[in-house]
Each structure stands twice: as C-alpha cells, then as structure tokens.
Amino acid sequence: MRTLRTLISYQRCLSEMSGRLCALLSLFLIAILCFEVAARYFFNAPTAWGHELSTMLFGAMSVLLGSYTLKHKAHVRTEIVYEHFPPRMRYGCDLLVNICILAVFLIFFKQAFDYAYRSWLIQEVSSASTWRPLMYPIKSTLVVALGLLILQTLADTVETLLLFFCPDAHEQA
C-alpha cells in the first residue's frame, strides 16, 4: 500500500508541475499579447506571429491544465444527490465515473496520438498566417495532456479503490 501511495504522490507532483508550467506560460502569453497590442496600435505595425502564437499557447495551456484541475478536484460537479450518500457509496460512484472517464481518455489518446503522428510525418506547418509556424509540436501537446489526464485519473482511481476497500486508510493518508 505504501508503494501505491508513493506512486499517487509522484503523479500528484507531476500534475502540480504541469499547472505551474502553465502559470509561467501564461506570463509569456501576456507578454506576447502586450507586445502585439503595442505594435499594432502604437506603431501601426502588427506582427505576423503574435495572434497565432498566442492562440497556440492558449490552446496548449487549456489542455495541459486538465490534470492540474483534476488533481485539485476543480472541475464542475453537481453534487445535489451525491453529497447525501454515505462515504462508501460515494467511493463506488467515483470508481464507476473514473472507469468511464479512463475509457474515454484512452480513446481520445489514441486519436490524438494518430493526429500528432501524422503531423510529425508531414512536418506540418500552419497556413493561417504568413508566419507559417510548425504545427506538430503544438498538436503533440494534446498527447501529453491526455497522458497526464490518464495518469491523474489512474491515481485518483487507485486512491478511491484504497478508500473503498480500506476506509480507515483515509486517516492514514
């Protein structure tokens, strides 16, 4: 049981690090947007890359923050009935939901992997602007984000299993 708790702790640390990385990326995003606004409105010289880079960074941050959000249980939940269940029944519901979520994430992971792989094969570039940035690194963030979500969901599932079968383990955690 100690090994499982250690693995769960490592995964929580990984999710926390992805959240902190996104916090740093948000500062970079703000700097890009400020530069773009200044270039466009003060110097009448908009960049060819500002809008597209900020869109790609925002997209990457949005998907990479999923495991951080899951770790902190900050996704939207409706708990009108759930909160009245006894703890063991809640753990059972959480297990059922986690198993369904894992199945969906695994399907999405396979699709995202294929999507990114094809992009790497053809060395895809964007055609949305004259800048033409590489698209395969940004498409790969989907694979990384889904991998992090799968690992965090697995960690939550193992923790819920421990609580379901060893209710006194909650006090030991």
C-alpha positions in Angstrom: 0.0 0.0 0.0 2.9 2.3 0.7 4.2 1.8 -2.9 0.7 2.8 -4.3 0.7 5.9 -2.1 4.2 6.8 -3.3 3.1 6.4 -7.0 0.0 8.5 -6.3 2.2 11.2 -4.7 4.5 11.3 -7.7 1.5 11.7 -10.0 0.1 14.5 -7.9 3.5 16.2 -8.1 3.6 15.8 -11.9 0.1 17.3 -12.2 1.2 20.2 -9.9 4.3 20.8 -12.1 2.1 20.9 -15.2 -0.1 23.6 -13.6 3.0 25.6 -12.5 4.4 25.4 -16.0 1.1 26.7 -17.4 1.3 29.6 -14.9 4.7 30.5 -16.4 3.4 30.1 -19.9 0.5 32.5 -19.1 3.1 35.2 -18.2 4.7 34.6 -21.6 1.3 34.7 -23.2 0.6 38.1 -21.6 3.9 39.5 -22.8 3.2 38.4 -26.3 -0.3 39.9 -26.3 1.0 43.2 -24.8 3.7 43.3 -27.5 1.2 42.7 -30.2 -1.2 45.3 -28.9 1.6 47.9 -28.7 3.0 47.0 -32.1 -0.5 47.2 -33.7 -2.0 50.3 -32.0 1.0 52.4 -31.1 3.3 51.7 -34.0 0.8 50.6 -36.6 3.0 47.6 -37.3 1.2 44.4 -36.3 3.3 41.2 -36.2 2.7 38.2 -38.4 3.2 35.9 -35.5 1.6 37.5 -32.4 -2.0 36.4 -32.8 -1.2 32.8 -34.0 1.4 32.2 -31.3 -1.0 33.5 -28.6 -3.7 31.2 -29.9 -1.4 28.2 -29.9 -0.1 28.9 -26.4 -3.6 29.4 -25.0 -4.8 26.1 -26.6 -1.8 24.3 -25.2 -2.3 25.8 -21.7 -6.0 24.9 -21.8 -5.4 21.2 -22.4 -2.3 20.9 -20.2 -4.2 22.3 -17.2 -6.7 19.4 -17.2 -4.6 17.1 -14.9 -3.9 20.0 -12.6 -7.6 20.8 -12.4 -8.4 17.1 -11.8 -5.8 16.9 -9.1 -7.4 19.8 -7.3 -10.9 18.5 -7.9 -11.8 21.8 -9.5 -13.9 20.5 -12.4 -17.6 21.3 -12.3 -19.6 18.8 -10.4 -23.2 18.5 -9.5 -23.5 17.1 -6.0 -27.1 17.5 -5.1 -27.7 13.8 -4.5 -24.0 12.7 -4.2 -23.4 14.7 -1.1 -26.1 12.7 0.8 -24.6 9.3 0.0 -22.5 7.5 2.7 -18.8 7.6 2.0 -18.5 4.1 0.7 -21.3 4.7 -1.8 -19.5 7.9 -3.0 -16.3 5.9 -3.5 -18.3 3.4 -5.6 -19.8 6.2 -7.7 -16.3 7.8 -8.1 -14.9 4.4 -9.2 -17.6 4.0 -11.8 -17.1 7.5 -13.1 -13.3 7.1 -13.2 -13.5 3.9 -15.1 -15.8 5.5 -17.7 -13.6 8.6 -17.9 -10.5 6.4 -18.4 -12.1 4.6 -21.3 -13.0 7.9 -23.0 -9.5 9.3 -22.3 -7.8 6.2 -23.8 -9.9 6.6 -27.0 -9.0 10.3 -27.2 -5.4 9.5 -26.5 -5.2 7.1 -29.4 -6.9 9.6 -31.7 -4.6 12.5 -30.5 -1.6 10.3 -31.0 -2.6 9.5 -34.6 -3.3 13.2 -35.2 0.1 14.3 -33.9 1.9 11.5 -35.6 0.5 12.4 -39.0 1.5 16.0 -38.4 5.1 14.9 -37.5 5.3 12.7 -40.6 4.5 15.5 -43.0 6.3 18.2 -40.9 3.0 20.2 -40.9 3.1 24.0 -40.8 0.2 26.4 -40.3 -1.4 28.1 -43.3 -3.3 30.6 -41.1 -0.7 33.3 -41.5 2.4 34.3 -43.4 4.5 33.2 -40.4 3.7 29.5 -41.0 4.8 28.0 -37.7 5.4 24.3 -37.1 2.1 22.6 -36.1 3.4 19.2 -34.9 4.8 20.4 -31.6 1.5 22.1 -30.7 -0.5 19.1 -31.8 1.7 16.9 -29.6 0.6 18.8 -26.5 -2.8 17.0 -26.9 -1.0 13.7 -26.5 1.0 15.0 -23.4 -2.2 16.5 -21.9 -4.2 13.3 -22.3 -1.4 11.2 -21.0 -1.3 13.5 -17.9 -5.1 13.2 -17.5 -4.9 9.4 -17.8 -2.2 9.2 -15.2 -4.1 11.6 -12.8 -7.3 9.6 -13.3 -5.5 6.4 -12.6 -4.0 7.9 -9.4 -7.5 9.0 -8.4 -8.9 5.6 -9.2 -6.3 3.8 -7.1 -6.8 6.2 -4.2 -10.5 5.7 -4.4 -10.1 1.9 -4.5 -7.9 2.1 -1.4 -10.6 4.2 0.3 -13.3 1.9 -0.8 -11.7 -1.3 0.4 -9.8 0.2 3.4 -12.0 3.0 4.7 -9.6 3.6 7.6 -6.8 4.4 5.0 -8.3 7.9 4.8 -6.9 8.7 8.2 -3.5 7.3 7.3 -3.2 9.3 4.1 
